[in-house]
Amino acid sequence: MVIFLWILALGISFSLGIISAKKNRDTMLFNTAQTFFNQVVITREWNSSHGGVYVPVTEKTLPNTFLQDPEKNLETKIGVLTKINPSYMTRQISELTDAQDRVRFHMTSLLPIRPENRPTPWEKNALLAFNQQEITETCELYPGNTPVFIYIKALKAEASCLKCHTTQGYRQGDILGGISVSLFDIPSINLFPILLMHLTVGSLGLFFILFYGRKLINAYETIHHQALFDALTQIPNRRYFNQKIAAEFSRSQRSGTPVSIIMADIDYFKRYNDEYGHAQGDACLKEVADAIRNAQGRPADFCARFGGEEFIIILPDTMAHGALHIAKKIQQNLHDLCIQHKGSKVQPFVTLSMGIVTETASKTTVSKIIKMVDLALYQAKAKGRDRMEVFIDT
């Protein structure tokens, strides 16, 4: 789950990084187009403040046929000069930038005097919005093989503009049209640094998650093992037994199959500790636990240390004769070990007394079956020890 959340966070961060990179690029394009627009406007204002400027007539600079001015052309000693008004100057600047194929200016209007100034559909929508005073500028990025960023801002009619546009009904301050700026040199978003950073951070994060996650899992497993297993014999403890017997009783209730329980107690274990010491007593408990565990015939069989020198075995789906067979195997395993026990009154080696009970969960409860097997164990001890007794309800 932590790895999934980490990858999800990285994915979100990567997406936000791309969005941020696009936003920064679009902001840069907007500012660049706005700067070009402002330069054109300043140039137009300079031209307008001088009432237009005169330049020699050439093949590229012919007299403006749309300019209605009696002083449009002047005869001078150096030749004919023609007046360049702000609109004509904007057109010539646009032609110069067109040649570079990077920036293009287009002066446009809904009522153009010059046919070439007719708006494109996109420009027309922008001009209509300008006239309705919804906005004064707008932009859009057109993706594709050759992406284009278009910016347009409204132009207001100045006094100098009315010389040509009075007949169209414009008054000073009206929206005359706009100048669009098209940028063709669109920088692509370099995803490699963003991807590399996220891969690096992601890899380091995954390493730490796996490293410390493994430590956490190991710590949890250790704590879990300590909670459910006896530290000395390394077999399940009484808490684990309580969980197991409850699960087996639920299964027995569903299936109607019997459950057999064997409770075993080391004979005269207190005397063993007194004779050989507690360290040797711990070693004895380990060997007895191994002898019981080795007698189990199926993976479903379960043994636990019930407390002190007592052990308990759960045999699911096992009749009394099957439980008796397992008890005899345990007894034989312990006899074969022949662990010396001078204090025993039954054998010169360590032995077990065992009680056996077989019931179905529908006929009894956990507490009752424990009492039954404990009673059977008591009977085995009373009859001489080193033996097993099957509980018979009288």
FIPASE-359359 format. One record per atom (N, C-alpha, C, CB): y, z, x; residue in three letters. Coordinates in steps of 0.05 Angstrom, whole numbers, plus 5000, padded with zeros to 4 digits. Atoms other than C-alpha are relative to their C-alpha. Glycine has a CB too. Example, Ala and Ser with C-alpha at 12.3 -4.5 7.8 and 13.67 -1.06 7.14 Angstrom:
REM residues 2
497650005018ala 491051565246ala 502450005018ala 500150254980ala 497649994984ser 497951435273ser 502250144985ser 500949715009ser 
END
This chain:
REM residues 394
497650005017met 500050005000met 502550005017met 500050244981met 497749994982val 504850175057val 500449735013val 499650225022val 499750274987ile 503349505091ile 501149804980ile 497349915010ile 499050195021phe 504449135025phe 503050054995phe 498550054973phe 497149945004leu 511149495014leu 501749915024leu 500450294995leu 498550094976trp 513149345086trp 500349705000trp 498550105026trp 499850295001ile 511548605079ile 501949914978ile 497249884996ile 498250065022leu 515148595012leu 502950045009leu 499450174975leu 497349954991ala 521248915044ala 500949795020ala 500150285013ala 499350214981leu 521048415101leu 500649744986leu 497749965020leu 499550245015gly 520547845051gly 502750004986gly 497849964979gly 497349975013ile 526548105013ile 502249985020ile 500250274984ile 498050014979ser 530348205077ser 500449725011ser 499350195023ser 499850274990phe 528647505101phe 501549824980phe 497149895005phe 498650155021ser 530847215034ser 503050065000ser 498850064973ser 497149934999leu 537347605037leu 501449895024leu 500350314999leu 498850124976gly 538347365108gly 500749714997gly 498050045024gly 499450285006ile 537746645086ile 502349974982ile 497549864988ile 497850025019ile 542346765027ile 502750065015ile 499650204977ile 497649934985ser 547347105074ser 500949785019ser 499650265016ser 499350224982ala 546946535124ala 501249764984ala 497549905015ala 498950215017lys 548146025068lys 502850074991lys 498249954976lys 497449925009lys 553946435042lys 502149985022lys 499950294990lys 498250024977asn 557046485111asn 500749715007asn 498850135025asn 499550284995arg 556245735121arg 501949884978arg 497449845000arg 498350105021asp 559345585053asp 502850115002asp 498850084972asp 497449884996thr 565046065068thr 501549855022thr 499850305006thr 498850154978met 566245705134met 500949724991met 497949985023met 499350275010leu 566145025099leu 502450024982leu 497649884985leu 497749965019phe 570945285045phe 502650045017phe 499550244981phe 497649944984asn 575745565097asn 500949755016asn 499550235020asn 499450244984thr 575344915139thr 501449804981thr 497449885012thr 498850195019ala 576744475078ala 502850094991ala 498249964976ala 497449895008gln 582344935056gln 502149975022gln 499850304992gln 498150044978thr 585444895125thr 500949715002thr 498650085027thr 499250285000phe 585244135123phe 502049944977phe 497549824997phe 498250045023phe 588444145054phe 502850115006phe 498850144975phe 497449884994asn 593944615077asn 501549835021asn 499750285011asn 498750174980gln 595344165138gln 501249754987gln 498049925022gln 499050235014val 596043565092val 502450074984val 497849884982val 497849925017val 600543945045val 502550065017val 499350264984val 497849954982ile 604944185103ile 501349745010ile 499250175024ile 499050274991thr 605443465128thr 501549874978thr 497649825009thr 498650115023arg 607343235058arg 502750134996arg 498350024975arg 497549865004glu 612643775053glu 502049925022glu 499550305001glu 498250084979trp 615443575120trp 501249724994trp 498649995028trp 499150265007asn 615742855097asn 502050014977asn 497649824992asn 498349985023ser 618843045031ser 502750135007ser 498750174978ser 497549884993ser 624043485064ser 501949815014ser 499550245019ser 498350214988his 626642875101his 500449764982his 498749905026his 499650225019gly 626542435039gly 498349765007gly 502849924999gly 501750224990gly 620942015070gly 500849935028gly 500249764981gly 499450094973val 620541725139val 499649705002val 498250155021val 500250284996tyr 621341015164tyr 498349935025tyr 502849875002tyr 501750084978val 616240675208val 500049695000val 497150114998val 500250294999pro 615439955233pro 497849894982pro 499649905029pro 502050135017val 611739485186val 498049875019val 501349794981val 502150134984thr 605039285216thr 497849914980thr 498850205021thr 502350095017glu 598438995190glu 498850244986glu 497949865016glu 501349765013lys 595939705176lys 502050164984lys 498850175022lys 497949865014thr 602639965151thr 501849804986thr 501550195019thr 498450195016leu 605239485099leu 501750164981leu 498249804984leu 498349865020pro 610839665050pro 498450094976pro 502349824991pro 501449885022asn 608540114995asn 500849864974asn 500650314998asn 499450155024thr 608139674933thr 500450184976thr 497849804994thr 499749815023phe 607940294888phe 502550175002phe 497550174998phe 497649844996leu 614340594915leu 502449864988leu 500550075030leu 497650125012gln 620340454871gln 502550135012gln 499950054969gln 497749894985asp 626140554919asp 501649765011asp 499150195023asp 498450234989pro 631840064934pro 500350005030pro 502850014987pro 499849984971glu 631940315005glu 497250025013glu 501650245009glu 502849994990lys 624440215014lys 499849875028lys 498149874981lys 500250154975asn 625339705071asn 502849995013asn 498949724996asn 497550024986leu 630739705124leu 499749795023leu 500950275012leu 499950194978glu 632639135172glu 501350135023glu 501649744992glu 498949884976thr 633839395242thr 499749815023thr 498650275007thr 500150174976lys 634639105312lys 497249975010lys 501850115021lys 502750014989ile 627439275327ile 498149884980ile 499150285008ile 501750115020gly 624838965263gly 500250144973gly 497050005009gly 499949885027val 623439155191val 498650275001val 498649814979val 501249735003leu 622239895177leu 499550054970leu 501950225011leu 500749945028thr 618840135113thr 499750304997thr 497449854992thr 500149715005lys 619240815081lys 497250094993lys 502050074976lys 502649875005ile 613141245082ile 500550264984ile 498450075026ile 499749765017asn 613241745024asn 497650185004asn 500449924970asn 502349824996pro 608542355021pro 497349894992pro 500550264985pro 502650115009ser 603241994981ser 498949795019ser 500349884972ser 500950204982tyr 603041405028tyr 499150125027tyr 502349805006tyr 500849874975met 602741875088met 497250134996met 502150225007met 502649885005thr 596842245056thr 497849795001thr 499950154972thr 502050225000arg 593241585045arg 499449915029arg 501049764984arg 500450094973gln 594241385118gln 498450215017gln 502649945014gln 501549794987ile 591742055143ile 497149994992ile 501250284994ile 502850025009ser 585541975100ser 498649775013ser 500049974969ser 501350234987glu 584241285130glu 499450065029glu 501949764998glu 500649934972leu 584741575200leu 497550185002leu 502450145013leu 502349824999thr 579742135184thr 497549864991thr 500550244983thr 502450165009asp 575141635148asp 498749865024asp 500949794979asp 501150144976ala 574341265214ala 498250185017ala 502349895017ala 501649814985gln 571441905245gln 497550084986gln 501750255007gln 502349945016asp 566441975188asp 499250305000asp 497649845010asp 500549715001arg 567242735188arg 501550124976arg 500950125026arg 498349895021val 572942875139val 501249784985val 502250195012val 498750215016arg 575642475081arg 501850144980arg 497849824985arg 498149905020phe 581842605039phe 500249804978phe 502850065013phe 499650185023his 582842324970his 502050124981his 497349944985his 498049925019met 589242404931met 499449874974met 502949935010met 500950105026thr 587542334858thr 501650124977thr 497050054996thr 498649915023ser 590342414789ser 498749894975ser 503049925001ser 501150105025leu 588442334716leu 501649754991leu 500150214978leu 498350245006leu 594241824711leu 501049885026leu 502450084982leu 499250104974pro 594241484779pro 501649754998pro 497549955017pro 498550254998ile 599440954796ile 498449805016ile 502750055013ile 501650174983arg 594940674849arg 497150014990arg 500150085031arg 502850005010pro 587940454823pro 498050155017pro 499149724996pro 501949874982glu 584540714885glu 500150314998glu 500649925029glu 499749715003asn 586941414867asn 498550114974asn 502950084999asn 501549915023arg 582541434805arg 497950225008arg 498649764986arg 501849784993pro 578342074804pro 497049934997pro 500650264984pro 502950025005thr 570842104812thr 499350194977thr 498350095026thr 500749825022pro 567042444755pro 500450305007pro 497249964991pro 499749724992trp 566943094794trp 502950085002trp 498650055027trp 497149944997glu 574343054811glu 501350014972glu 501349785017glu 498850015027lys 575942884738lys 499650274986lys 498849774983lys 500649745012asn 572543524714asn 501850225012asn 497150075004asn 498349804987ala 576443924765ala 502949974991ala 499849975031ala 497250055009leu 583143594745leu 500450104972leu 500749715003leu 499849915028leu 581743744672leu 500250314999leu 497649914983leu 499949714998ala 580544474690ala 502750095011ala 497750115018ala 497449944990phe 587044474730phe 502149994978phe 500849815023phe 498050035022asn 590944214670asn 499850224979asn 499549734987asn 500449785019gln 587944754626gln 500550275012gln 497249994988gln 499249764986gln 590145264678gln 497650205003gln 502350134987gln 502449834996glu 582945524685glu 499850085029glu 497549864990glu 500249954972ile 582945454760ile 502149835014ile 497149935011ile 498150174984thr 587345164816thr 498549885024thr 502350175010thr 501550124978glu 581845004866glu 497050044993glu 500750125027glu 502949985003thr 574244894867thr 498649855022thr 499249904972thr 501550144979cys 568844654913cys 497149994991cys 500350155027cys 502950035006glu 561444444913glu 498749875024glu 499649834975glu 501650124979leu 556144284964leu 497849834988leu 498850235019leu 502150195009tyr 551843674950tyr 497949975021tyr 501349734992tyr 502150024980pro 545243734987pro 498849725000pro 497750204995pro 501350264999gly 541043135007gly 499649925029gly 501649794986gly 500350094973asn 539542715068asn 502750015015asn 499049715001asn 497449984988thr 547042685081thr 501750194983thr 501449725003thr 498649815017pro 549943325051pro 503049985003pro 499250295007pro 497150035001val 557243325031val 501250254987val 500949754985val 498549785012phe 561943915018phe 502749894990phe 500450245020phe 497550105012ile 567643744970ile 501650234991ile 499349804976ile 498149805008tyr 573744164960tyr 502449864988tyr 500950195024tyr 497650125012ile 579644004914ile 501950234991ile 499249824976ile 497949815009lys 586144374900lys 502249854986lys 501050165024lys 498050135016ala 591544224850ala 502649965016ala 500650174975ala 497450064989leu 598143904870leu 502050014978leu 500149715014leu 497949995020lys 604444074832lys 502249805006lys 501250284999lys 497950204997ala 609943564820ala 502550125012ala 500649864973ala 497549924988glu 615843664867glu 502249804992glu 499750025032glu 497850175007ala 622743364859ala 499749725012ala 502750125009ala 500350254986ser 621142824910ser 497849824987ser 499350045029ser 502250145013cys 614842634870cys 501049854975cys 497750194993cys 499150115025leu 618842484807leu 501249725002leu 501950194987leu 498950274997lys 621841864837lys 498049794991lys 500849955030lys 502150205008cys 615241514825cys 498650084974cys 497949985022cys 501749915022his 612141944770his 501550084975his 498450235009his 498549935024thr 617942064721thr 499249844976thr 503049975005thr 500750185022thr 615941464680thr 497350084987thr 499849715010thr 502649925011gln 609041784670gln 500350264983gln 497950055022gln 499549765016gly 612242384636gly 499750265014gly 498150004977gly 500349754985tyr 611342894692tyr 502750135003tyr 498749945027tyr 497649844994arg 616443444702arg 499450175024arg 500950174975arg 500349844976gln 617543874763gln 498450254993gln 502750085012gln 501849775004gly 612044414767gly 497549934985gly 501550204985gly 502550085013asp 606944024727asp 497849945020asp 500549754982asp 502350084983ile 599943904755ile 500049705002ile 497350114988ile 499950294996leu 600743214785leu 497349895004leu 501849945024leu 502750094993gly 593643164808gly 498850195020gly 500049715011gly 501149834980gly 589943414868gly 499249845025gly 497650154990gly 501050134976ile 587543264938ile 497350125005ile 502050055025ile 502749914994ser 580143294951ser 499549965030ser 497949854983ser 500850024972val 577343425020val 497050005001val 501250255017val 502950034998ser 570343185035ser 499250045029ser 499049734990ser 501149944973leu 566643475096leu 497249895002leu 500150305006leu 502650124996phe 560743075122phe 498450125022phe 500349705004phe 501449884978asp 559043445185asp 499150284992asp 501950015026asp 501049745010ile 555144005150ile 498050125019ile 498849964971ile 502049884981pro 551744485198pro 497650104984pro 501350245015pro 502549905012ser 544544635181ser 499750295006ser 497549845010ser 500449714996ile 542345355174ile 497650035020ile 499350154973ile 502049964980asn 538445565236asn 498350244992asn 501250045028asn 501849785010leu 532645975207leu 498550135023leu 498149894980leu 501749894978phe 529346085275phe 500850285008phe 500149815024phe 499349734992pro 533446695296pro 499350214978pro 503050025006pro 500749815022ile 532547015227ile 497050044999ile 501149894973ile 502949985001leu 525146855227leu 498950165023leu 498749734999leu 500949864976leu 524247105298leu 500550304998leu 501349885026leu 499349725003met 527847755284met 498250144981met 503050034991met 501749875020his 523747895222his 497150015009his 500249844973his 502749994990leu 517247705256leu 499750235021leu 499249745013leu 500149794980thr 518948175314thr 500050284987thr 502449985019thr 499849745014val 521148755269val 497550044983val 502550004982val 502449975016gly 515248615222gly 497650075016gly 499549744985gly 502349944983ser 510148615278ser 500150295011ser 499949815024ser 499749734991leu 512949265307leu 499450204977leu 502850055012leu 500449835023gly 513049575238gly 497050024993gly 501549904976gly 502950005006leu 505849365224leu 498450165021leu 498949714998leu 501349854978phe 503749645292phe 500250304995phe 501149935027phe 499649715005phe 506850325277phe 498650094975phe 503050064999phe 501349925025ile 504150325206ile 497050035004ile 500549794978ile 502949994994leu 497050165230leu 499350235019leu 499149735011leu 500549794980phe 497550645289phe 500150274988phe 501949975024phe 499649735011tyr 500351245253tyr 498450024974tyr 502950054995tyr 501749995024gly 496651055189gly 497150075007gly 500049734986gly 502749934991arg 490051085227arg 499950305008arg 499249835024arg 499949724993lys 492151765255lys 500050174975lys 502450065017lys 499949855025leu 493851995185leu 497450004986leu 502249894982leu 502650025013ile 487251745157ile 498050185014ile 499049714999ile 501849834985asn 483452085213asn 500550294995asn 500349945031asn 499349725006ala 487252725201ala 499050084972ala 503050055003ala 500949955027tyr 485752675127tyr 497050034999tyr 501049784980tyr 502949995000glu 478452535140glu 499050265013glu 498849755014glu 500849754987thr 478053125187thr 500450244981thr 501750055025thr 499549795019ile 481253585136ile 498049994977ile 502949994989ile 501950035022his 476853305081his 497250095008his 500049704991his 502649924990his 470653405124his 499950305003his 499449865027his 499949714996gln 472754115141gln 499950144973gln 502550085015gln 499949885027ala 473854255067ala 497349994986ala 502149874983ala 502550055015leu 466953995045leu 497550055017leu 500049734990leu 502449974983phe 462354105105phe 500250275015phe 499849775020phe 500349754985asp 459954735139asp 500649955029asp 497250134996asp 499250054972ala 463154785208ala 497750055020ala 502450185007ala 502149934981leu 456955085240leu 497749804998leu 498950284994leu 502450175003thr 451154675212thr 500649704995thr 498350104977thr 499250275005gln 455154045195gln 498649874976gln 499549835024gln 501050095026ile 451753995127ile 502050084979ile 497150104994ile 498049935021pro 455654035061pro 500050304995pro 499349864974pro 499749725006asn 458354715042asn 499850064970asn 502750115010asn 500349925028arg 458355094976arg 502049844981arg 500450304996arg 498050155016arg 464754744951arg 498949724994arg 502749995014arg 501150275004tyr 461554064962tyr 497650014981tyr 499149885028tyr 502349975018phe 455254314927phe 500950024971phe 498350255008phe 499049975027asn 459254514866asn 500949734988asn 502450204999asn 499250275009gln 462253814862gln 497549834994gln 501849865021gln 502450175002lys 455453484872lys 498350084976lys 498350035026lys 501749925022ile 451653904822ile 501249934973ile 499450305001ile 498650085025ala 456953764769ala 499649714994ala 503050075002ala 500450295003ala 456353014782ala 497149944992ala 500749865026ala 502850055007glu 448753044779glu 499350094972glu 498250155020glu 500549915028phe 448853434714phe 501249804980phe 501350284995phe 498850215018ser 453452904683ser 498149764999ser 502849925010ser 501850224999arg 448652364706arg 497450064985arg 499449925029arg 502549925014ser 442652754680ser 500450004970ser 499150285010ser 499550005029gln 445952834612gln 500049724989gln 502750144994gln 499950285010arg 447152084607arg 497249875000arg 501849845018arg 502650144997ser 440151874631ser 497650164988ser 499549945029ser 502249835010gly 435952464606gly 497950065021gly 498749864976gly 501949954978thr 432552514674thr 500350295011thr 500449805023thr 499949734990pro 430753184706pro 501550035027pro 497250125002pro 498949934974val 434253524764val 498550245011val 503150064998val 501449784987ser 430453964813ser 501950135020ser 497449915013ser 498449854981ile 433854514854ile 498150175017ile 502150174986ile 501549824982ile 430854864915ile 502150185014ile 498349845021ile 498349814985met 434155494942met 498350135021met 501450224980met 501649894978ala 431855725010ala 501650225015ala 499349775020ala 498849784985asp 433156365049asp 498450065024asp 500350254981asp 501449954975ile 431456515121ile 498950294999ile 501849965026ile 501249745001asp 426657095123asp 500950195023asp 496949985000asp 499349804981tyr 429157725157tyr 502149905021tyr 497550115015tyr 498050124982phe 435257365186phe 501850225013phe 501749804986phe 498449794989lys 439158015196lys 498650125025lys 500550234979lys 501549904977arg 433658265242arg 500149805023arg 497150064992arg 499950214979tyr 433957595279tyr 502750035015tyr 499849724988tyr 497449974987asn 441457695293asn 500050265017asn 502250014979asn 500049754985asp 440258415314asp 498449975026asp 498850234983asp 501850024978glu 434658205361glu 501149805021glu 497349904991glu 499250214981tyr 437657575392tyr 503049955003tyr 498749744992tyr 497150044998gly 445057615380gly 501049794981gly 500849935028gly 498850195020his 449857225335his 500149715010his 502750094992his 499950274989ala 450356635382ala 497349864996ala 500750005031ala 502650115004gln 442856535380gln 499549964970gln 497850175013gln 500250025029gly 443256655304gly 501349744990gly 501250244987gly 498750255007asp 448156075298asp 498349765007asp 502849975013asp 501750224992ala 443455625337ala 497649984982ala 499050055030ala 502350015019cys 437755825291cys 500849874973cys 499050294995cys 499150125025leu 441855645229leu 500249705002leu 502850124993leu 499850294995lys 443154955259lys 497349874998lys 501449945026lys 502750125000glu 435754835271glu 498750004972glu 498250155020glu 501149985027val 433855065201val 501349784983val 500550284988val 498650205016ala 439154605171ala 498949725007ala 503150005007ala 501250254992asp 436254025211asp 497249964988asp 499949975031asp 502750025011ala 429254185188ala 500149944970ala 498550275004ala 499850065028ile 431454175115ile 501049724995ile 502050204986ile 498850275003arg 435553545123arg 497849795007arg 502449965019arg 502050204992asn 429653185157asn 497749984979asn 498850085027asn 502150015021ala 425153355098ala 500949834975ala 499350284991ala 499050155022gln 429552975049gln 498849715001gln 503049994999gln 501350265000gly 426052335027gly 501849774991gly 497650014983gly 498450225011arg 431751944993arg 503050065006arg 499649994969arg 497149964995pro 439151825005pro 501450174978pro 501449725001pro 498849855022ala 440652144937ala 499550305003ala 499049904973ala 500649724996asp 437552804959asp 502350135015asp 497350055015asp 497649864990phe 442853324977phe 499350285008phe 502349994979phe 500449724992cys 442653965017cys 502750115010cys 497950025023cys 497549864992ala 448154475030ala 499450285009ala 502049994976ala 500249724992arg 449255145062arg 501350164977arg 501350065028arg 499049865024phe 450055605002phe 501550255007phe 497650064981phe 498749764991gly 452356195042gly 498350175018gly 500950174976gly 501649844982gly 450156625100gly 497649855010gly 499150264987gly 502550134992glu 442856455113glu 498649854977glu 498150205012glu 501150135023glu 441856125045glu 500749705000glu 501050134974glu 499650295002phe 441055375035phe 499149914972phe 498449845022phe 500750105027ile 440554964970ile 499749705001ile 502250094979ile 500650294999ile 437654274958ile 500049904971ile 497349945013ile 500050145026ile 439053804899ile 498249765002ile 502949934991ile 501850235000leu 433553304882leu 500349864973leu 497050095005leu 499650145025pro 435952824828pro 497549854991pro 502449805002pro 502250165012asp 430852504781asp 497350085013asp 500549705003asp 502449914986thr 425352934810thr 498650224982thr 500650125028thr 501649805015met 419753314773met 499350235018met 497549874988met 500749764985ala 417153994794ala 498149955023ala 498850214982ala 501950054978his 411353714834his 501349865023his 497649834989his 498650144978gly 416053264873gly 501750205016gly 501849784989gly 498549804986ala 420553854889ala 498250185017ala 501650174979ala 501949844985leu 414554254910leu 499149865026leu 497550074983leu 500850164977his 412553694957his 502250015022his 499549704992his 497849984981ile 419453704990ile 500150285012ile 502749944986ile 500049724990ala 419154474996ala 497950035022ala 499650204977ala 502249984980lys 412454415033lys 500749865026lys 497449894989lys 499150154975lys 415453895081lys 502050175015lys 501249734992lys 498149834986ile 421154375096ile 498650235014ile 502150124979ile 501549784988gln 416254945108gln 498549905025gln 498050114980gln 501550104977gln 412054505154gln 501949945024gln 498449754992gln 498150074978asn 418154255193asn 500950265015asn 502549874988asn 499149754988leu 420254975205leu 497750135016leu 501150204979leu 502349904985his 413255185226his 499749855026his 497449984983his 500350164975asp 413154605275asp 502050075021asp 500249704993asp 497949924981leu 419654835306leu 499250265015leu 502750054986leu 501049754988cys 416455525319cys 502250155014cys 497749945019cys 497849864989ile 423055875330ile 499250305001ile 502749964983ile 501049734996gln 421056555359gln 501750204984gln 500150085029gln 498749805016his 422657145313his 498350265001his 500549914970his 501549764997lys 420057815336lys 500350204977lys 500750145026lys 499449805022gly 423258195278gly 498849924974gly 502950034997gly 501150095025ser 419657795224ser 497450154994ser 499549695000ser 502549865008lys 414158145185lys 497949814989lys 500750214978lys 502050195011val 410757505162val 498949815021val 501349844977val 500950184979gln 410357055223gln 501550075025gln 500549714991gln 498549954975pro 412257095296pro 502349805005pro 498150005024pro 497850204997phe 417156535284phe 501649994974phe 498849715006phe 498250015023val 422756365235val 498749864977val 502749875007val 501150125025thr 420556225163thr 502150004978thr 497450154992thr 498350025023leu 423656075096leu 498650094975leu 501149724996leu 501049955027ser 422656345026ser 501649814982ser 500450304991ser 498650205017met 424255824972met 499350034971met 499249725009met 500350015029gly 425355814897gly 500549724990gly 501850204987gly 499850285011ile 424555174856ile 500350024970ile 497549835008ile 499750025029val 426955004787val 500549714993val 502350184990val 499650285009thr 426754344748thr 500850014971thr 497449835003thr 498950015028glu 430954224685glu 501549754996glu 501850254995glu 498250215007thr 434753694649thr 502750124992thr 498949814977thr 497349895005ala 442253794640ala 500450064971ala 502149815010ala 499649965029ser 441653744564ser 498850274991ser 498749774985ser 501449755008lys 437354384563lys 501250255013lys 497149995007lys 498949774986thr 441454824610thr 502849945010thr 498150085024thr 497450034988thr 447954924648thr 499750055030thr 502150194987thr 500049964971val 449754954721val 499550295007val 502649895013val 500349714994ser 450555704721ser 497250114994ser 502150164984ser 502649915007lys 443955804686lys 497949915019lys 499349904972lys 502050104981ile 440055354733ile 500150145027ile 500349705003ile 499749854975ile 442955724793ile 498750284997ile 503050045007ile 501349745005lys 440656384762lys 497049975001lys 500950124973lys 502950055000met 433656084751met 498949975028met 499449754983met 501050054973val 432855834822val 500350255017val 501549765013val 499749754985asp 435556494849asp 497850194993asp 502850124994asp 502249825009leu 430356864808leu 497449915012leu 499850004969leu 502450114988ala 424956394834ala 499950085030ala 499849704997ala 499849924972leu 427256544905leu 499350305003leu 502849955012leu 500649715000tyr 426957294890tyr 497050044998tyr 501650154978tyr 502949975004gln 419757204866gln 498549925026gln 499149824977gln 501350084975ala 417956834931ala 500250225021ala 501349755011ala 499749784981lys 420657414972lys 498350234992lys 503050095002lys 501649785010ala 417257924928ala 497049965005ala 500550054971ala 502850064997lys 410557574937lys 499249965030lys 499349764985lys 500850014972gly 410657605013gly 501649825019gly 497249935002gly 498350184983arg 415857095038arg 498449775013arg 501450165022arg 501250254988asp 414456445077asp 498449854979asp 498250075024asp 501450135022arg 412656135010arg 502149884981arg 498050194986arg 498350115021met 415555754951met 499050074973met 500449705003met 500849935027glu 415555944878glu 501649824981glu 500650304994glu 498750175021val 416955494818val 500750184977val 498049774991val 499149845022phe 420955814764phe 498649934974phe 503149984996phe 501350045026ile 417155904699ile 501450194980ile 496950065001ile 498549855020asp 421256114638asp 498050164982asp 501849824983asp 501849835016thr 417656704606thr 501550114976thr 498850235017thr 
END
